[in-house]
Amino acid sequence: MKGTISGDSEPTSDCDVYQTCKANLTFVNVAFKSAAMEYDWICGKSAYLKSLFSQIQFAGVLCGTFSFGAVSDVVGRKPVAVFALSLGILMNFVTGLAPNYQLLLGIRFFLGLSVGGTLVVVCTFVMEMLLPKQRMALRAFFNWGVARLMMTLIAMALPEWRISSIACAIAALPALIIIIFVFPESPTWLHNKGRLDEMKKSEKQIAKMAGVPYVPIEHQKIEHSKTVMEMLQTKGLMRRLFVLWSMWFVASICGYATDLNSNTISGDLFVNQILFSILIAVSKMILVIFDTHVPSFRRRTLHQGAQLVVCICFLILTFMTFYGYTGLAFLIVNLIGTVFIEYTWDACYLCAVESMETACRASATGTCSLVARIGAILAPMLNYANLWWPPSVYLTVVLLGTINLIISYFFLVETKNVNLDNVHIDPSSEEGTPMIDEKPSQKSDQ
């Protein structure tokens, strides 16, 4: 953000100028009036509040991902999903009415809490009601690219943080209405709890919504819900968790770091964000078509292929930044790299849901999201490192991505087309190395 003194000088980002000449300072090319501008978090002693604003929300997400996931394994997917979404919509609306920054910071924690719950519980809830072949389609049409585009358009139309916060709350209302009045409780969760009559009722409702006749199916035996400690004590689950934690952490820290760095790309802020959003959304649709028509395209291929492209793109960006190149090619490579980071996120969500037992699926996904939030909290530090060496963010993405690629290649299990009700890991045995001794056909019942 740059300012000029009484319109007579060159725009500058110098904090000394800002603090010395506040009375005569005019901001130039202001695309959006943020809370940082209203509460004077630009420079000086109060500048840390701008970072604190985000960190408090991330802390809320951190708590929400773990707590909401565990609660939904006990009391049900639907009630927790309704509560998390309702809390988020309410907090977004109240954000626009905050009378002071102290209350605003408190609101952001509870907003983060709801975001964490929504990321874990709503994703698990919806995935458990879909057929294996439909899971990729969900990621194709409901993703960060679409959400990013909606937020960008809202910010363009209503370029003031209070009004846009209220608009975001209103935009989220249809999702809450659908979950309350259309979706039944997850039949997979009901079966796991032994509530078989309710499970059949839920299955019939889903079949009715899909316009197909209801055909009862045989389910696997019922198991009790597993705690995080029980998961860590089960060798197969523990290994799967460690692999998933690596995937989620790297996707998060790399994704957030590059997103935070995207405002440094030359050009119009909103135009760049729209380009990122549209490309991500369209690429997801291409992915689901490819996944549907190419049966050999596996989850391992999705993650490892996407991670490899990310490493290549950001290695190129490292050299471009090192030599000071900021032309059109820089934007194109950045766009491609961002799209493939989103593909790694698809693999993260799909593998987490498909590789965990129903007894611990939401809790396990919650721990994955918890690890991802740690990555999100660390991401701003990478951007701060750019002050000393401009390619810091891009090179870190390459290094972390390479480590993650190696872990995925040797240890990630294949889960495409798995029946979620049949996912079971024998606590008395250890899994082999997927690269060496596992085939997709052998894992359909795991």
BAFIDO-396487 format. One line per field, with one value per residue (C-alpha): residue number from 1; residue in three letters; chain; x, y, z. Coordinates in Angstrom, 3 decimals. Example, Ala and Ser with C-alpha at 12.3 -4.5 7.8 and 13.67 -1.06 7.14 Angstrom:
<rs>
i	c(1, 2)
aa	c(ALA, SER)
ch	c(A, A)
u	c(12.300, 13.670)
v	c(-4.500, -1.060)
w	c(7.800, 7.140)
</rs>
This chain:
<rs>
i	c(1, 2, 3, 4, 5, 6, 7, 8, 9, 10, 11, 12, 13, 14, 15, 16, 17, 18, 19, 20, 21, 22, 23, 24, 25, 26, 27, 28, 29, 30, 31, 32, 33, 34, 35, 36, 37, 38, 39, 40, 41, 42, 43, 44, 45, 46, 47, 48, 49, 50, 51, 52, 53, 54, 55, 56, 57, 58, 59, 60, 61, 62, 63, 64, 65, 66, 67, 68, 69, 70, 71, 72, 73, 74, 75, 76, 77, 78, 79, 80, 81, 82, 83, 84, 85, 86, 87, 88, 89, 90, 91, 92, 93, 94, 95, 96, 97, 98, 99, 100, 101, 102, 103, 104, 105, 106, 107, 108, 109, 110, 111, 112, 113, 114, 115, 116, 117, 118, 119, 120, 121, 122, 123, 124, 125, 126, 127, 128, 129, 130, 131, 132, 133, 134, 135, 136, 137, 138, 139, 140, 141, 142, 143, 144, 145, 146, 147, 148, 149, 150, 151, 152, 153, 154, 155, 156, 157, 158, 159, 160, 161, 162, 163, 164, 165, 166, 167, 168, 169, 170, 171, 172, 173, 174, 175, 176, 177, 178, 179, 180, 181, 182, 183, 184, 185, 186, 187, 188, 189, 190, 191, 192, 193, 194, 195, 196, 197, 198, 199, 200, 201, 202, 203, 204, 205, 206, 207, 208, 209, 210, 211, 212, 213, 214, 215, 216, 217, 218, 219, 220, 221, 222, 223, 224, 225, 226, 227, 228, 229, 230, 231, 232, 233, 234, 235, 236, 237, 238, 239, 240, 241, 242, 243, 244, 245, 246, 247, 248, 249, 250, 251, 252, 253, 254, 255, 256, 257, 258, 259, 260, 261, 262, 263, 264, 265, 266, 267, 268, 269, 270, 271, 272, 273, 274, 275, 276, 277, 278, 279, 280, 281, 282, 283, 284, 285, 286, 287, 288, 289, 290, 291, 292, 293, 294, 295, 296, 297, 298, 299, 300, 301, 302, 303, 304, 305, 306, 307, 308, 309, 310, 311, 312, 313, 314, 315, 316, 317, 318, 319, 320, 321, 322, 323, 324, 325, 326, 327, 328, 329, 330, 331, 332, 333, 334, 335, 336, 337, 338, 339, 340, 341, 342, 343, 344, 345, 346, 347, 348, 349, 350, 351, 352, 353, 354, 355, 356, 357, 358, 359, 360, 361, 362, 363, 364, 365, 366, 367, 368, 369, 370, 371, 372, 373, 374, 375, 376, 377, 378, 379, 380, 381, 382, 383, 384, 385, 386, 387, 388, 389, 390, 391, 392, 393, 394, 395, 396, 397, 398, 399, 400, 401, 402, 403, 404, 405, 406, 407, 408, 409, 410, 411, 412, 413, 414, 415, 416, 417, 418, 419, 420, 421, 422, 423, 424, 425, 426, 427, 428, 429, 430, 431, 432, 433, 434, 435, 436, 437, 438, 439, 440, 441, 442, 443, 444, 445, 446)
aa	c(MET, LYS, GLY, THR, ILE, SER, GLY, ASP, SER, GLU, PRO, THR, SER, ASP, CYS, ASP, VAL, TYR, GLN, THR, CYS, LYS, ALA, ASN, LEU, THR, PHE, VAL, ASN, VAL, ALA, PHE, LYS, SER, ALA, ALA, MET, GLU, TYR, ASP, TRP, ILE, CYS, GLY, LYS, SER, ALA, TYR, LEU, LYS, SER, LEU, PHE, SER, GLN, ILE, GLN, PHE, ALA, GLY, VAL, LEU, CYS, GLY, THR, PHE, SER, PHE, GLY, ALA, VAL, SER, ASP, VAL, VAL, GLY, ARG, LYS, PRO, VAL, ALA, VAL, PHE, ALA, LEU, SER, LEU, GLY, ILE, LEU, MET, ASN, PHE, VAL, THR, GLY, LEU, ALA, PRO, ASN, TYR, GLN, LEU, LEU, LEU, GLY, ILE, ARG, PHE, PHE, LEU, GLY, LEU, SER, VAL, GLY, GLY, THR, LEU, VAL, VAL, VAL, CYS, THR, PHE, VAL, MET, GLU, MET, LEU, LEU, PRO, LYS, GLN, ARG, MET, ALA, LEU, ARG, ALA, PHE, PHE, ASN, TRP, GLY, VAL, ALA, ARG, LEU, MET, MET, THR, LEU, ILE, ALA, MET, ALA, LEU, PRO, GLU, TRP, ARG, ILE, SER, SER, ILE, ALA, CYS, ALA, ILE, ALA, ALA, LEU, PRO, ALA, LEU, ILE, ILE, ILE, ILE, PHE, VAL, PHE, PRO, GLU, SER, PRO, THR, TRP, LEU, HIS, ASN, LYS, GLY, ARG, LEU, ASP, GLU, MET, LYS, LYS, SER, GLU, LYS, GLN, ILE, ALA, LYS, MET, ALA, GLY, VAL, PRO, TYR, VAL, PRO, ILE, GLU, HIS, GLN, LYS, ILE, GLU, HIS, SER, LYS, THR, VAL, MET, GLU, MET, LEU, GLN, THR, LYS, GLY, LEU, MET, ARG, ARG, LEU, PHE, VAL, LEU, TRP, SER, MET, TRP, PHE, VAL, ALA, SER, ILE, CYS, GLY, TYR, ALA, THR, ASP, LEU, ASN, SER, ASN, THR, ILE, SER, GLY, ASP, LEU, PHE, VAL, ASN, GLN, ILE, LEU, PHE, SER, ILE, LEU, ILE, ALA, VAL, SER, LYS, MET, ILE, LEU, VAL, ILE, PHE, ASP, THR, HIS, VAL, PRO, SER, PHE, ARG, ARG, ARG, THR, LEU, HIS, GLN, GLY, ALA, GLN, LEU, VAL, VAL, CYS, ILE, CYS, PHE, LEU, ILE, LEU, THR, PHE, MET, THR, PHE, TYR, GLY, TYR, THR, GLY, LEU, ALA, PHE, LEU, ILE, VAL, ASN, LEU, ILE, GLY, THR, VAL, PHE, ILE, GLU, TYR, THR, TRP, ASP, ALA, CYS, TYR, LEU, CYS, ALA, VAL, GLU, SER, MET, GLU, THR, ALA, CYS, ARG, ALA, SER, ALA, THR, GLY, THR, CYS, SER, LEU, VAL, ALA, ARG, ILE, GLY, ALA, ILE, LEU, ALA, PRO, MET, LEU, ASN, TYR, ALA, ASN, LEU, TRP, TRP, PRO, PRO, SER, VAL, TYR, LEU, THR, VAL, VAL, LEU, LEU, GLY, THR, ILE, ASN, LEU, ILE, ILE, SER, TYR, PHE, PHE, LEU, VAL, GLU, THR, LYS, ASN, VAL, ASN, LEU, ASP, ASN, VAL, HIS, ILE, ASP, PRO, SER, SER, GLU, GLU, GLY, THR, PRO, MET, ILE, ASP, GLU, LYS, PRO, SER, GLN, LYS, SER, ASP, GLN)
ch	c(A, A, A, A, A, A, A, A, A, A, A, A, A, A, A, A, A, A, A, A, A, A, A, A, A, A, A, A, A, A, A, A, A, A, A, A, A, A, A, A, A, A, A, A, A, A, A, A, A, A, A, A, A, A, A, A, A, A, A, A, A, A, A, A, A, A, A, A, A, A, A, A, A, A, A, A, A, A, A, A, A, A, A, A, A, A, A, A, A, A, A, A, A, A, A, A, A, A, A, A, A, A, A, A, A, A, A, A, A, A, A, A, A, A, A, A, A, A, A, A, A, A, A, A, A, A, A, A, A, A, A, A, A, A, A, A, A, A, A, A, A, A, A, A, A, A, A, A, A, A, A, A, A, A, A, A, A, A, A, A, A, A, A, A, A, A, A, A, A, A, A, A, A, A, A, A, A, A, A, A, A, A, A, A, A, A, A, A, A, A, A, A, A, A, A, A, A, A, A, A, A, A, A, A, A, A, A, A, A, A, A, A, A, A, A, A, A, A, A, A, A, A, A, A, A, A, A, A, A, A, A, A, A, A, A, A, A, A, A, A, A, A, A, A, A, A, A, A, A, A, A, A, A, A, A, A, A, A, A, A, A, A, A, A, A, A, A, A, A, A, A, A, A, A, A, A, A, A, A, A, A, A, A, A, A, A, A, A, A, A, A, A, A, A, A, A, A, A, A, A, A, A, A, A, A, A, A, A, A, A, A, A, A, A, A, A, A, A, A, A, A, A, A, A, A, A, A, A, A, A, A, A, A, A, A, A, A, A, A, A, A, A, A, A, A, A, A, A, A, A, A, A, A, A, A, A, A, A, A, A, A, A, A, A, A, A, A, A, A, A, A, A, A, A, A, A, A, A, A, A, A, A, A, A, A, A, A, A, A, A, A, A, A, A, A, A, A, A, A, A, A, A, A, A, A, A, A, A, A, A, A, A, A, A, A, A, A, A, A, A, A, A, A, A, A, A, A, A, A, A, A, A, A, A, A, A, A, A, A, A, A, A, A, A, A, A)
u	c(0.000, 1.458, 0.720, 1.671, 1.932, -0.770, -0.599, 2.751, 5.244, 5.969, 3.989, 5.971, 5.638, 8.056, 6.690, 8.735, 6.922, 3.565, 4.144, 5.621, 3.071, -0.245, -2.223, -1.154, -1.022, -3.262, -3.436, -3.193, -4.768, -6.762, -8.618, -10.233, -10.721, -9.593, -9.819, -6.080, -6.761, -9.701, -7.866, -4.479, -2.564, -0.341, 2.881, 4.265, 3.414, -0.011, 1.216, 1.561, -2.244, -2.534, -0.674, -2.415, -5.770, -4.916, -3.108, -6.072, -8.332, -5.825, -5.733, -9.513, -9.258, -6.618, -8.990, -12.022, -10.492, -9.571, -12.569, -15.402, -14.087, -13.959, -17.422, -18.961, -17.627, -19.642, -22.862, -23.252, -22.180, -25.313, -25.801, -22.127, -22.126, -25.223, -23.672, -20.324, -21.931, -24.397, -21.585, -19.544, -22.393, -23.247, -19.631, -19.163, -22.272, -21.214, -17.750, -19.329, -20.871, -17.809, -17.595, -13.866, -10.829, -10.650, -14.075, -13.208, -10.182, -12.357, -14.925, -12.211, -11.292, -14.848, -15.038, -11.857, -13.397, -16.352, -14.099, -12.137, -15.335, -16.718, -13.518, -13.462, -17.060, -18.941, -16.360, -16.615, -20.412, -20.853, -18.188, -19.908, -23.113, -21.449, -20.554, -16.802, -16.993, -18.712, -16.097, -13.817, -16.796, -17.502, -13.970, -14.362, -17.397, -17.107, -13.563, -11.316, -11.235, -14.994, -14.924, -11.991, -13.829, -16.977, -14.972, -13.108, -16.347, -17.926, -14.847, -14.935, -18.638, -18.446, -14.870, -15.255, -14.522, -17.661, -20.133, -18.284, -18.210, -22.000, -22.335, -20.174, -22.449, -25.533, -23.843, -23.244, -26.898, -28.003, -25.451, -26.857, -30.446, -29.556, -27.866, -30.772, -33.703, -32.332, -29.491, -30.201, -27.717, -24.770, -25.854, -22.228, -22.074, -25.508, -24.380, -21.215, -23.374, -25.681, -28.723, -29.750, -33.390, -32.291, -29.555, -32.098, -34.319, -31.346, -30.383, -33.942, -33.926, -30.631, -31.947, -35.064, -32.962, -30.892, -34.003, -33.046, -34.821, -33.634, -31.695, -30.593, -26.924, -24.979, -22.696, -19.579, -19.606, -20.040, -17.009, -16.666, -15.318, -11.552, -9.710, -6.552, -4.498, -6.076, -5.285, -1.647, -1.493, -2.741, 0.324, -1.507, -3.559, -0.542, 1.454, -1.417, -1.810, 1.868, 1.740, -1.450, 0.013, 3.001, 0.709, -1.546, 1.272, 3.162, 0.018, -0.988, 2.296, 3.031, -0.497, -0.858, 2.664, 2.146, -1.338, 0.051, 2.797, 0.376, -0.305, 3.316, 2.772, 2.659, -0.732, -4.212, -5.001, -8.553, -7.690, -4.901, -7.185, -9.903, -7.347, -6.192, -9.805, -11.058, -8.019, -8.330, -12.086, -11.730, -8.759, -10.852, -13.523, -10.889, -9.547, -12.916, -13.410, -9.936, -10.485, -13.827, -12.643, -9.190, -9.672, -5.930, -5.634, -5.139, -5.005, -1.269, -0.838, -2.889, -0.830, 2.617, 2.089, 0.724, 3.519, 6.157, 4.721, 4.585, 8.277, 9.225, 7.137, 8.403, 11.993, 11.574, 10.043, 13.012, 15.425, 13.148, 12.974, 16.699, 17.455, 14.740, 12.403, 8.749, 7.275, 4.277, 6.045, 6.360, 2.570, 1.909, 4.278, 2.824, -0.702, 0.279, 2.044, -0.957, -3.338, -1.234, -0.986, -4.788, -4.538, -2.399, -5.184, -7.673, -5.467, -5.195, -8.960, -9.720, -6.972, -7.853, -11.528, -10.935, -8.065, -9.541, -12.075, -15.562, -14.864, -12.209, -12.685, -13.736, -11.267, -8.438, -9.358, -9.486, -5.909, -4.864, -6.522, -4.884, -1.465, -2.459, -3.308, 0.171, 1.481, -0.839, 0.461, 4.061, 3.367, 3.613, 7.130, 8.213, 6.908, 8.772, 11.962, 11.527, 12.764, 16.251, 16.185, 13.310, 13.145, 12.718, 9.057, 9.516, 12.632, 10.983, 8.014, 10.441, 12.319, 9.219, 7.495, 10.422, 10.394, 6.618, 6.899, 9.367, 7.141, 4.077, 5.889, 7.027, 4.160, 0.839, -1.786, -4.091, -7.775, -9.583, -13.124, -12.925, -16.231, -15.987, -18.040, -15.432, -12.324, -10.643, -7.056, -6.089, -4.350, -2.326, -0.594, 1.581, 0.927, 3.483, 5.117, 2.538, 5.204, 6.481, 3.794, 0.296, -2.042, -5.267, -7.367, -6.020, -7.076, -10.714, -11.781, -9.248)
v	c(0.000, 3.338, 6.952, 10.425, 13.697, 16.180, 14.747, 16.521, 13.684, 10.245, 7.403, 5.556, 2.648, 4.235, 3.903, 6.905, 9.095, 7.644, 8.338, 11.799, 13.094, 11.388, 14.629, 15.324, 11.724, 10.436, 6.761, 6.073, 3.242, 1.904, -1.145, -2.094, -0.246, -2.775, -2.981, -2.238, 1.148, 1.965, 1.086, 2.428, -0.863, 0.298, 1.291, 1.984, 0.387, -0.855, -2.522, -5.900, -5.995, -6.615, -9.908, -10.649, -10.270, -13.241, -15.251, -15.132, -16.457, -19.221, -20.112, -20.484, -22.702, -24.746, -25.390, -25.913, -28.560, -30.787, -30.257, -30.248, -33.382, -35.330, -34.119, -35.090, -38.648, -38.844, -36.831, -36.915, -35.156, -33.117, -31.320, -30.350, -29.210, -27.063, -25.545, -24.810, -23.160, -21.186, -19.914, -18.883, -16.997, -15.232, -14.261, -12.964, -10.820, -9.531, -8.715, -5.967, -4.453, -4.597, -1.233, -1.528, -3.565, -5.396, -6.951, -7.561, -9.650, -11.746, -12.284, -13.487, -16.307, -17.657, -17.192, -19.270, -21.870, -22.232, -22.361, -25.226, -27.122, -26.532, -27.656, -30.957, -31.893, -30.629, -32.209, -35.578, -35.309, -34.751, -37.272, -40.015, -39.508, -39.758, -42.702, -43.238, -41.961, -38.744, -37.608, -36.014, -34.215, -32.595, -31.200, -30.052, -27.831, -26.767, -25.598, -22.716, -21.408, -20.830, -19.403, -17.131, -15.821, -15.140, -13.283, -11.265, -10.233, -9.295, -7.224, -5.520, -4.702, -3.711, -2.456, -1.851, -4.535, -4.144, -4.315, -7.129, -9.186, -8.937, -9.825, -12.944, -14.021, -13.657, -15.543, -18.534, -18.841, -21.198, -23.818, -23.765, -24.043, -27.054, -28.902, -28.229, -29.003, -31.243, -33.418, -36.352, -37.563, -39.514, -43.166, -44.225, -42.553, -43.938, -47.447, -47.011, -46.082, -49.066, -46.911, -49.140, -48.015, -44.386, -45.457, -47.071, -43.993, -41.798, -44.057, -43.929, -40.124, -39.960, -42.378, -40.222, -37.079, -38.907, -40.138, -43.811, -46.757, -47.669, -50.933, -52.158, -53.141, -55.242, -53.279, -54.308, -54.959, -52.021, -50.701, -48.242, -44.749, -44.524, -41.782, -40.137, -42.217, -45.429, -44.353, -43.762, -47.171, -48.911, -49.302, -49.099, -46.062, -44.345, -44.730, -43.448, -40.486, -39.543, -39.600, -37.517, -35.037, -34.524, -33.957, -31.497, -29.546, -29.033, -28.172, -25.647, -23.828, -23.714, -22.710, -19.950, -18.629, -18.308, -16.800, -14.193, -13.488, -13.136, -9.452, -8.682, -9.789, -6.825, -5.793, -5.027, -6.778, -7.788, -8.838, -11.085, -12.648, -13.272, -14.931, -17.193, -18.014, -18.824, -20.906, -22.921, -23.476, -24.526, -26.780, -28.625, -29.333, -30.629, -32.847, -34.505, -35.224, -36.758, -38.770, -40.097, -41.164, -42.451, -45.324, -45.755, -42.217, -42.975, -40.899, -41.517, -40.284, -37.166, -36.223, -37.131, -35.723, -32.449, -32.184, -32.729, -29.954, -27.629, -28.260, -27.573, -24.376, -22.865, -23.786, -21.746, -18.892, -19.058, -18.396, -15.716, -13.877, -14.259, -12.595, -9.921, -11.033, -9.941, -10.227, -12.142, -15.520, -15.015, -14.654, -17.672, -19.975, -18.710, -19.482, -23.014, -23.645, -22.377, -24.647, -27.709, -26.754, -26.905, -30.379, -31.478, -30.172, -32.369, -35.368, -34.376, -34.305, -37.388, -39.527, -38.442, -39.351, -42.534, -44.027, -43.657, -45.897, -44.534, -44.925, -42.214, -40.509, -37.054, -37.099, -38.145, -35.487, -33.048, -33.861, -33.401, -30.005, -29.178, -29.878, -27.780, -24.832, -25.043, -24.693, -21.742, -19.997, -20.512, -19.338, -15.560, -16.142, -17.302, -14.073, -12.150, -13.978, -12.412, -9.138, -10.705, -12.902, -12.395, -16.016, -17.412, -18.393, -20.110, -22.063, -23.238, -24.529, -26.518, -28.038, -28.962, -30.247, -32.529, -34.067, -34.524, -36.139, -38.717, -39.567, -39.876, -42.086, -44.595, -44.619, -43.215, -45.973, -46.072, -45.425, -44.639, -46.119, -47.472, -48.090, -45.924, -48.405, -51.099, -49.184, -51.206, -51.486, -54.633, -53.523, -56.742, -56.277, -53.743, -52.404, -52.932, -50.206, -49.131, -48.510, -52.068, -54.515, -53.035, -52.861, -50.824, -53.937, -55.323, -52.328, -51.986, -53.437, -51.681)
w	c(0.000, -0.995, -0.084, -1.233, 0.672, -0.427, -3.938, -4.602, -4.131, -5.522, -3.896, -1.236, 1.214, 3.710, 7.264, 8.445, 5.933, 7.038, 10.735, 10.182, 7.678, 8.610, 8.419, 4.835, 3.597, 0.831, -0.129, -3.840, -5.854, -2.905, -4.229, -0.915, 2.386, 4.974, 8.757, 8.833, 7.242, 9.501, 12.725, 11.597, 11.559, 8.701, 10.466, 13.913, 17.255, 16.134, 12.905, 14.665, 15.028, 11.291, 11.689, 14.999, 13.222, 10.971, 13.634, 16.016, 13.273, 12.448, 16.161, 16.045, 12.973, 14.787, 17.712, 15.487, 13.248, 16.169, 18.487, 15.945, 14.218, 17.483, 18.528, 15.173, 15.568, 18.794, 18.287, 14.502, 11.321, 10.667, 14.019, 14.207, 10.564, 11.193, 14.323, 12.645, 9.608, 11.747, 13.964, 10.926, 9.286, 12.555, 13.223, 9.667, 10.044, 13.479, 12.078, 10.010, 13.156, 15.437, 17.317, 18.093, 17.141, 20.492, 19.934, 16.285, 17.270, 19.594, 16.839, 14.465, 16.858, 16.834, 13.074, 12.775, 15.099, 12.736, 9.667, 11.218, 11.977, 8.516, 6.775, 8.651, 9.451, 6.393, 4.076, 5.864, 6.079, 2.361, 1.308, 3.304, 1.310, -2.103, -4.294, -4.820, -8.413, -7.265, -4.734, -7.310, -8.837, -5.481, -5.393, -9.003, -8.565, -4.921, -4.250, -3.238, -6.807, -6.820, -3.284, -4.139, -7.194, -5.132, -2.482, -5.112, -6.829, -3.483, -2.590, -6.008, -5.732, -2.036, -1.462, 2.285, 4.857, 6.998, 4.125, 2.369, 5.592, 5.879, 2.186, 2.699, 5.553, 3.362, 0.513, 2.828, 3.921, 1.083, 2.214, 5.745, 4.487, 2.309, 5.183, 7.571, 5.280, 2.507, 3.766, 6.101, 8.689, 7.269, 6.840, 7.270, 10.695, 11.691, 10.786, 12.818, 15.821, 15.364, 14.538, 11.651, 11.292, 11.009, 8.592, 6.246, 6.463, 5.566, 2.648, 1.317, 1.482, -0.414, -3.054, -3.418, -3.911, -6.528, -8.324, -8.083, -6.414, -2.946, -2.851, 0.613, 0.808, 3.281, 5.602, 7.464, 11.204, 13.582, 15.460, 18.316, 17.696, 18.018, 19.844, 18.538, 20.988, 19.686, 16.130, 17.060, 18.739, 15.557, 13.327, 10.014, 11.051, 12.570, 9.366, 7.245, 9.595, 9.400, 5.598, 5.581, 8.077, 5.784, 2.792, 4.608, 6.234, 2.981, 0.989, 3.650, 4.229, 0.493, -0.492, 2.084, 1.530, -2.231, -1.737, 0.661, -1.850, -4.786, -4.039, -4.924, -8.519, -10.874, -12.259, -10.944, -7.636, -8.529, -12.090, -10.808, -8.184, -10.770, -13.058, -10.217, -9.269, -12.772, -13.638, -10.403, -10.908, -14.556, -13.806, -11.190, -13.782, -16.194, -13.407, -12.724, -16.445, -16.631, -13.441, -14.716, -18.162, -17.253, -14.776, -14.339, -12.940, -9.258, -6.074, -5.822, -9.392, -8.593, -5.565, -6.827, -10.323, -8.948, -6.374, -9.056, -11.259, -8.213, -7.520, -11.157, -11.410, -8.182, -8.979, -12.186, -10.133, -7.751, -10.617, -12.134, -8.792, -8.203, -11.550, -11.070, -13.878, -13.355, -16.866, -18.232, -18.006, -14.236, -13.907, -16.150, -14.242, -10.955, -12.157, -13.204, -9.887, -7.903, -9.835, -9.073, -5.399, -5.473, -7.004, -4.041, -1.779, -3.680, -2.997, 0.676, 1.232, -0.841, 0.694, 4.245, 3.866, 1.860, 3.873, 7.377, 9.097, 9.816, 13.533, 13.357, 9.965, 11.166, 14.075, 11.756, 9.211, 12.122, 13.093, 9.454, 9.352, 12.688, 11.170, 8.147, 10.412, 11.920, 8.386, 7.818, 10.943, 9.808, 6.231, 6.962, 8.287, 4.824, 3.341, 6.030, 4.968, 1.524, 3.044, 3.274, 0.188, -2.320, -3.617, -0.051, -0.452, -3.795, -2.820, 0.419, -1.603, -3.769, -0.818, 1.199, -1.927, -2.755, 0.738, 0.551, -2.890, -1.582, 1.419, -0.821, -3.335, -0.751, 1.747, 0.408, 0.005, -3.019, -2.171, -5.416, -5.606, -2.055, -0.232, 2.895, 4.891, 4.162, 5.186, 7.934, 9.113, 10.987, 14.219, 14.333, 10.959, 9.205, 5.729, 3.017, 1.008, -1.645, -4.290, -4.004, -2.992, -3.219, -6.186, -6.417, -6.856, -3.594, -1.571, -2.526, 0.831, 3.037)
</rs>
